[in-house]
């Protein structure tokens, strides 16, 4: 049985605490804060319940639908994540910065579709995300993004597209990877190059025309 924000003592206490701390904040924003706090504690059930409450209070705000979708993705509930993302898209991602990967609906849509094994659609969603996102902030989500795009193409047998995605993952962050104007910490960029060993393996497989059958692939988005 789903948790009821109105009846669950912990959730009500947390909500009242935030209302007292931030009296000028809207009710829906306080419920999102409740969800975020339970998320930090690893309480997925209360996180989802609080975010659902926020979307019920303000159903026209796309950002809350996106936050709900992220929680579903963390729980690997991909079909439910997909519904929330489609709702966010219907609302034109209101409240979201579409140029930042962490608020781009197509970025997360690709992961929901990948989780549902709809690889061709995932690759198409990520193609759209690639053309819109200009801010990554850190190299790891960018490099993983190209790796996971490569997997989607690879699983569909589109070896040339897979090779190009893997190549861009290896050079990221750098020229031609969608992050030219994105300032990142130099030490973080250097450390992230250790990710290339894994990407190179898949690049080699695609170059040889080897499929990914039997590979334990799980594309996990960054949901901060």
N, C-alpha and C positions, 0 to 999 in steps of 0.2 A: 504494500500500500504506500502511495506517495505521501511524503511529509506535508503537513498543512502548516504554512507559516503562521496562521492565526492560532493554532493549537499547540505547536511545538514550543516548549518553554525556552529552550536555548535560543531559538530564532527570535522569539518575541523579545527576550531580554537584550539580545544583541541589537535588534532594531531600535528599541527604546533608548539604548545607550547612544547609538548614532544620531537619533533624533535630538537627544539632549546636547550632544557635542556639536552638531551642525544644524541648528534650528532653522536656518535659512535655506537649507537644501530641500529639493522636492522629494516627495515620498518615494518615487521610483528610484531616484539616485541613492537614497539611503538603503533600499533593498539590494541594489547592486553592490554597495559597500559591504553589506552583510554577506552576500555571496562571495565576494572577493576574500573576506576574512576567513570564511569557512574553507575556501579553496586553499588558502595558505596552510591551513591545518590538516589538509588532506581529507576533509569531510565532503565527499562528492555529492552525497544525497542532499545535504543542506545547501550546498552551493547551487545545485540545480533548482531546488525548491525556491530559493531566494530570487534567482534570476528569472524564473517563471513568473514570480510575483511582480517583478519589475516590468516585465513585458505585458502582463495583464493590466497593470495600472496605466502604462503608457504604450499602447500597442502600435503607435505610429512612429516610434523612435527606432530607426534601424540599428543603431549602435547596441541597444539592449538585445536585439535578436542575434547580433553577431557575438556578443558575449555569451549568450546562451548556447550558441552553436559551438563555441570554443570549449565550453564545459562538456558538451556532448562528445566532442572529438577526444577530449582527455579520457572520457569514459569508454571510448571506442563504440559509441552508439551512433554509427554513421548515418543511418536512415533518418534519425531524429535531427542530427546535425544538418543534414541536407535540407530538411523542411525549414529549419530556422534560417538557414542561409538564403533559401529561395524567398522567404518572407523579407529578409533584409534587403535583398535585391529589388523586390517589389516596392519597397519603401525608398528606393534610390540611395541606399546606404546612408540615410540621414544621420547626421552626427558623426560620421566617420571621415577620416582623412584617407581618401582613396589612394593617395600617393605613397602612404606608409604601409609596408607589408602587413603590420599587425592590425590594420584596420581595413584591409582590402578584401572584399567579399570573395573575389575570384581566387585569391590565394588559398583561402580555406575551403572554397568549393571544390578545388582540385583534390584536396586531401580527403574530403568526404566521399567524393566519387571514386578515388583510388581505394579507399577502405571498402567500398562496395564492389570493387573489382570491375568498375566501369572505366577502364584505362584510357580508351580513346577520348571519352568525354573529359576525363581528368586532364589529359594533355591539352585539350582545347581550352579548358578553363585556365590552365596555367599559361597558355599562350597569351590570353587576354590580360592576365595578371602581370606578365612580363612587360607588356607595353604600357601599363599604367603605373607600376611601382617605380619610384625614383629614390625612395628612402628606405635603407635597410638598417643603418646604425651600427651593425656588427657583421663580421664576415660569415659567421656560422650559419645563420638562416639563409643567406644568399647562396652559399656553397651547397647546402642541403637542397635548396629549391632546384638548382640545376641538376643535381644528382637525381632527385625524385622525378623531375621531368624526363630525364633520361630513362629511368625505369619504365615510366608509362609508355614512352615510344618503343622501348626495347620489348616490352611485353606484347605490344601490338605488332611486332615484327618490322617496325620502321627503323631500320638500323642506321640510316644516314642521319635522321633527326636525333636518334639516341646518341650517336657519336658526337654531334655538334653540341648537344646539351651537356654531355660529360666533359667535353673540351672546355666549355664555358665555365663549368664548375671548377675545373682545375686552375684556370687563370683568375678566377674570382678571388678577391675583388681586383679588377683591372680593366683595361680597355676591352670594350665589346661585351661586357657582362651585365650591363644595366646599372652600374654603380659609379659612373665617371665623376659625378658631382657629389657623391655621398662621402662625407668625411668620417673616417674610422680611425680608431686607435691603432697606431703602427705596431705596437707589441701584440695586440689581438690579431691583427692581420698576419703577422709572422707566425704566431702560434697555430693559426687555423690552417696553415699549409700542411700540417700533419694529416689533414683530412684527405689530401690528394692520393695517398696510397690506396685508400678504399675506392675512390672514384676511378683511379687508373685501372683497377682490376676490371671494372665493368666496361670501361672504355675499350680495353683489350678484347673482352668478349664480343662486344658489338662489332669491333673492327674485323674480327674473325668470323662474324656471322653466327655466333653461338647464342642460342636463346637462353632465357632465364628460368627454364623449368627447374623446379626443385630448389631455387634460391629462396631463403627465408626473408622475404622482403616486407618490411613494415615502414611505410612512409609516415613519419610523425611530424606534425607541424609545430612551430614555436607559437605557443598560445599565451604569452605574457600580456 
